[in-house]
Amino acid sequence: MILLNNSQKLLALYKSLARSIPESLKVYGSVYHISHGNPFNLEVLVDSWPEYQTVIIRPQKQEKTDDMDLYTNVYRIFSKEPQKSQEVLKNCEIINWKQMLQIQGFQESLGEGIRVAAFSNSVKVEHSRAILFITEDILNLDASNKSKFGRWAETGRPDVEFESKTPNFKYAQLDVSHSGLVNDRWQRGKNERSLRYVKRCIEALPTACVLGPEGIPVSWATMDPSCEVGMGYSMETYRRKGKMRQVLLQFTKYLSQNNIPFYLSVPEFNEAGCRSVRQSGFFEATCEWHQWTCYPQNLVPF
């Protein structure tokens, strides 16, 4: 495959991917962050250029040092012909099948190729899915807007300003000092690897929270390297009081104003989460969120 590391080519790819949203949104969001300082050291591979069929976002070599790190060893894929992506996926030079890893995308049809490729490399696969939620802003993205490209690399972490109308509560960004709090309450967290990942997300990417009367976050949301809004949580005392909805409304307002793509996913069984997200202006996309977690035979944890 071809490594795209030229800013003009990345911009051309970005524009092209916009035409395939929502299916391409996981990769589209990754290219956005790569073009804004690339804080997670990702790289873009295409099977051909300028005409391409498959795009893979993966960590650069210096990031893939821990064979057990499912938070770093993440590959994000979009394909115009997902049924034909099997040969690309089998290649050990493209995907390091000797590590525990995750493959994410919004095309269920990628699954067969992933499973076949994994089997040929003696890798066990677990598949999970969730409802993908987007907004009208995402469907109407203007990918030709170049003014934001490079902004974060030039100015550092962006400022987030929130409107506060609730006494004793303040809207703010999460601070790195909040990493432990977020990690301990994240369903996929609660370990040292996840804590490192949470810290990186808070340090490098937009976040949002509501600080309670004691100055501690009571509701919050973060963003991942593919522009997915996640790790959303409200402290039990403040649930069913609209705090998460307020966080999402303010956060997405900021993201929209700055032309930052965003989306989120919610497990189908989480009815309360789905309700809160819908009340915040999101609706179900025409495709689903998919993740394939892959375990090499010698690293299977069970």
C-alpha positions as CSV (number, residue, x, y, z in Angstrom):
1,M,0.0,0.0,0.0
2,I,1.0,3.7,-0.4
3,L,1.8,5.9,2.5
4,L,0.2,9.3,2.2
5,N,2.2,11.9,4.1
6,N,1.9,14.9,1.8
7,S,-0.5,17.6,3.1
8,Q,-2.0,18.2,-0.4
9,K,-2.7,14.5,-0.9
10,L,-4.2,14.3,2.6
11,L,-6.5,17.2,1.8
12,A,-7.5,15.6,-1.4
13,L,-8.3,12.4,0.4
14,Y,-10.2,14.3,3.1
15,K,-12.4,15.9,0.4
16,S,-13.0,12.5,-1.3
17,L,-13.9,10.8,2.0
18,A,-16.5,13.5,2.7
19,R,-18.5,12.1,-0.2
20,S,-18.8,8.7,1.5
21,I,-20.0,9.9,4.9
22,P,-21.3,8.3,7.1
23,E,-19.6,5.1,6.1
24,S,-16.2,6.8,5.8
25,L,-16.6,9.0,9.0
26,K,-14.2,7.0,11.2
27,V,-11.4,7.4,8.7
28,Y,-12.5,11.0,7.8
29,G,-12.2,12.0,11.4
30,S,-8.8,10.4,11.7
31,V,-7.5,12.3,8.8
32,Y,-8.8,15.5,10.4
33,H,-6.7,15.0,13.5
34,I,-3.7,13.8,11.5
35,S,-3.9,17.1,9.6
36,H,-4.1,19.1,12.9
37,G,-0.8,18.2,14.5
38,N,-1.2,14.4,14.5
39,P,-1.0,14.1,18.3
40,F,-1.4,10.3,18.3
41,N,1.2,9.7,15.6
42,L,-1.1,8.0,13.1
43,E,-0.4,7.3,9.4
44,V,-2.6,6.9,6.3
45,L,-2.3,4.1,3.8
46,V,-4.2,3.7,0.5
47,D,-4.1,0.8,-1.9
48,S,-3.6,3.1,-4.9
49,W,-3.5,6.9,-5.6
50,P,-5.2,9.1,-6.7
51,E,-7.9,6.5,-7.3
52,Y,-8.2,4.3,-4.3
53,Q,-10.5,1.6,-3.0
54,T,-9.3,1.0,0.6
55,V,-7.9,3.5,3.2
56,I,-6.3,2.3,6.5
57,I,-5.4,4.5,9.4
58,R,-2.8,2.9,11.7
59,P,-0.3,3.9,14.4
60,Q,3.2,4.7,13.3
61,K,5.8,2.1,14.2
62,Q,7.1,4.0,17.3
63,E,3.7,3.8,18.8
64,K,3.3,0.0,18.4
65,T,5.7,-1.1,21.2
66,D,3.2,-2.8,23.5
67,D,1.7,-6.0,22.1
68,M,-1.1,-5.9,24.7
69,D,-2.2,-2.3,24.2
70,L,-5.7,-2.3,22.7
71,Y,-6.0,1.4,23.1
72,T,-3.0,2.2,20.9
73,N,-3.0,-0.8,18.5
74,V,-6.1,0.5,16.6
75,Y,-6.7,0.3,12.8
76,R,-9.5,2.3,11.3
77,I,-10.7,1.2,7.8
78,F,-12.9,2.4,5.0
79,S,-13.3,0.6,1.7
80,K,-15.3,1.3,-1.4
81,E,-15.3,-2.4,-2.0
82,P,-15.2,-4.0,1.5
83,Q,-15.8,-7.5,0.1
84,K,-12.5,-7.2,-1.7
85,S,-10.4,-6.0,1.2
86,Q,-9.4,-9.5,2.4
87,E,-6.0,-9.6,0.6
88,V,-5.0,-6.2,1.9
89,L,-5.9,-7.2,5.5
90,K,-4.0,-10.5,5.3
91,N,-0.7,-8.6,4.8
92,C,1.4,-8.7,8.0
93,E,3.3,-5.6,6.7
94,I,0.1,-3.6,6.8
95,I,-1.5,-5.0,10.0
96,N,0.7,-6.4,12.8
97,W,-1.3,-9.6,13.5
98,K,1.2,-10.6,16.2
99,Q,-0.2,-7.9,18.5
100,M,-3.6,-7.6,20.2
101,L,-5.4,-5.0,18.2
102,Q,-8.7,-3.5,17.2
103,I,-10.1,-2.8,13.8
104,Q,-12.8,-0.2,13.6
105,G,-15.1,0.9,10.8
106,F,-18.7,1.6,9.9
107,Q,-19.1,-1.2,7.3
108,E,-20.3,-4.5,8.6
109,S,-19.3,-6.0,5.3
110,L,-15.6,-5.6,6.3
111,G,-16.2,-8.4,8.8
112,E,-15.8,-11.4,6.6
113,G,-12.5,-10.2,5.2
114,I,-11.2,-9.4,8.7
115,R,-12.2,-12.8,10.0
116,V,-10.6,-14.6,7.1
117,A,-7.4,-12.6,7.4
118,A,-7.3,-13.1,11.1
119,F,-7.8,-16.9,10.8
120,S,-5.0,-17.1,8.3
121,N,-2.8,-15.5,10.9
122,S,-4.0,-17.7,13.8
123,V,-5.8,-14.8,15.4
124,K,-9.1,-15.0,17.4
125,V,-11.7,-12.2,16.6
126,E,-14.5,-10.8,18.7
127,H,-17.0,-8.5,17.0
128,S,-19.0,-5.8,18.7
129,R,-21.4,-3.3,17.3
130,A,-23.3,-0.2,18.4
131,I,-25.7,2.4,17.1
132,L,-23.9,5.2,15.2
133,F,-25.3,8.7,16.0
134,I,-24.6,11.7,13.8
135,T,-26.1,15.2,13.2
136,E,-27.2,17.2,10.2
137,D,-24.0,19.2,10.5
138,I,-22.0,16.0,9.8
139,L,-24.0,15.2,6.7
140,N,-23.5,18.7,5.4
141,L,-19.8,19.0,6.0
142,D,-17.9,21.3,3.8
143,A,-14.7,19.4,3.2
144,S,-13.3,22.1,1.0
145,N,-12.8,24.4,4.0
146,K,-9.0,24.6,4.2
147,S,-8.8,27.3,6.8
148,K,-8.8,24.9,9.8
149,F,-6.1,22.6,8.4
150,G,-2.9,23.0,10.5
151,R,-4.5,25.2,13.1
152,W,-3.9,23.0,16.1
153,A,-0.3,22.3,15.0
154,E,0.3,26.1,14.9
155,T,-1.6,27.3,18.0
156,G,-1.6,24.3,20.3
157,R,-4.6,23.0,22.1
158,P,-7.8,24.9,21.3
159,D,-9.7,27.0,23.9
160,V,-13.2,25.9,24.6
161,E,-15.6,28.5,25.8
162,F,-19.0,27.5,27.2
163,E,-22.0,29.5,28.2
164,S,-23.0,28.9,31.8
165,K,-26.5,29.5,32.9
166,T,-26.7,27.3,35.9
167,P,-25.7,28.7,39.3
168,N,-22.8,26.9,41.0
169,F,-22.0,24.9,37.9
170,K,-19.4,25.8,35.3
171,Y,-18.7,24.5,31.8
172,A,-15.1,23.8,31.1
173,Q,-12.6,21.5,29.4
174,L,-11.4,18.5,31.3
175,D,-7.9,18.9,32.7
176,V,-5.2,16.2,32.7
177,S,-5.6,16.1,36.5
178,H,-9.1,14.6,35.9
179,S,-7.7,11.6,34.0
180,G,-8.0,9.2,36.9
181,L,-11.6,10.2,37.5
182,V,-12.5,9.6,33.9
183,N,-10.5,6.4,33.6
184,D,-12.1,4.9,36.8
185,R,-15.6,5.5,35.4
186,W,-15.0,4.5,31.8
187,Q,-16.4,1.1,31.0
188,R,-13.4,0.2,28.9
189,G,-10.9,1.7,31.4
190,K,-9.8,1.1,35.0
191,N,-6.3,0.0,34.1
192,E,-2.9,1.5,33.5
193,R,-2.9,1.3,29.7
194,S,-6.3,3.0,29.6
195,L,-5.2,5.7,32.0
196,R,-2.3,6.6,29.6
197,Y,-4.7,6.7,26.7
198,V,-7.2,8.9,28.7
199,K,-4.4,11.3,29.6
200,R,-3.4,11.6,25.9
201,C,-7.0,12.3,24.8
202,I,-7.5,15.0,27.5
203,E,-4.1,16.6,26.7
204,A,-4.4,16.7,22.9
205,L,-8.0,16.7,21.9
206,P,-11.2,18.8,22.7
207,T,-13.1,17.7,25.8
208,A,-16.1,19.1,27.7
209,C,-17.4,18.9,31.3
210,V,-19.6,20.5,33.9
211,L,-17.8,21.3,37.1
212,G,-19.9,21.0,40.2
213,P,-20.0,23.4,43.2
214,E,-16.7,21.8,44.5
215,G,-14.9,22.3,41.2
216,I,-14.9,18.6,40.3
217,P,-16.4,17.3,37.0
218,V,-19.9,15.9,37.5
219,S,-20.5,15.2,33.8
220,W,-18.1,15.0,30.9
221,A,-17.3,13.8,27.4
222,T,-14.0,13.4,25.5
223,M,-12.9,12.9,21.9
224,D,-10.8,10.1,20.4
225,P,-8.2,10.2,17.5
226,S,-10.9,9.6,15.0
227,C,-13.2,12.4,16.2
228,E,-15.6,10.1,18.1
229,V,-17.1,11.7,21.1
230,G,-16.9,9.2,24.0
231,M,-16.2,8.3,27.6
232,G,-19.4,10.2,28.4
233,Y,-20.4,9.9,32.1
234,S,-22.4,11.6,34.7
235,M,-21.8,11.1,38.4
236,E,-24.7,9.2,40.0
237,T,-25.9,12.2,42.1
238,Y,-26.4,14.2,38.9
239,R,-28.1,11.7,36.7
240,R,-31.5,12.4,35.2
241,K,-30.9,16.1,35.7
242,G,-29.9,17.0,32.2
243,K,-26.2,17.5,32.8
244,M,-25.0,15.1,30.1
245,R,-27.4,16.7,27.6
246,Q,-26.0,20.1,28.5
247,V,-22.5,18.9,28.1
248,L,-23.3,17.4,24.6
249,L,-25.2,20.5,23.5
250,Q,-22.3,22.8,24.4
251,F,-19.6,20.5,23.2
252,T,-21.2,19.9,19.8
253,K,-21.9,23.6,19.4
254,Y,-18.2,24.3,19.9
255,L,-17.2,21.5,17.5
256,S,-19.6,22.7,14.8
257,Q,-18.4,26.3,15.1
258,N,-14.8,25.2,14.5
259,N,-15.6,22.7,11.7
260,I,-14.4,19.8,13.7
261,P,-16.2,16.6,12.6
262,F,-17.8,14.5,15.4
263,Y,-20.1,11.5,16.0
264,L,-20.7,9.1,18.8
265,S,-21.9,5.5,19.3
266,V,-24.2,4.0,21.9
267,P,-24.8,0.3,22.6
268,E,-28.3,-0.7,21.5
269,F,-29.2,-1.9,24.9
270,N,-28.4,1.5,26.5
271,E,-31.8,3.0,26.2
272,A,-31.1,5.9,28.6
273,G,-27.9,6.8,26.6
274,C,-29.7,6.7,23.3
275,R,-32.5,8.9,24.7
276,S,-30.0,11.5,26.0
277,V,-28.1,11.5,22.7
278,R,-31.3,12.0,20.6
279,Q,-32.4,14.8,22.9
280,S,-29.0,16.5,22.1
281,G,-29.7,16.6,18.4
282,F,-28.3,13.3,17.2
283,F,-30.0,10.7,15.0
284,E,-29.2,7.2,13.9
285,A,-27.0,6.9,10.9
286,T,-27.7,4.6,8.0
287,C,-24.8,2.4,9.0
288,E,-23.6,1.0,12.4
289,W,-20.4,1.3,14.5
290,H,-18.3,-1.9,14.3
291,Q,-15.3,-3.1,16.1
292,W,-13.3,-6.3,15.7
293,T,-11.0,-7.1,18.6
294,C,-8.2,-9.4,17.6
295,Y,-6.1,-11.7,19.8
296,P,-3.1,-13.7,18.5
297,Q,-3.2,-17.3,19.7
298,N,-0.3,-16.7,22.1
299,L,-1.9,-13.6,23.6
300,V,-5.5,-14.7,24.0
301,P,-6.5,-13.5,27.5
302,F,-9.0,-16.3,28.3
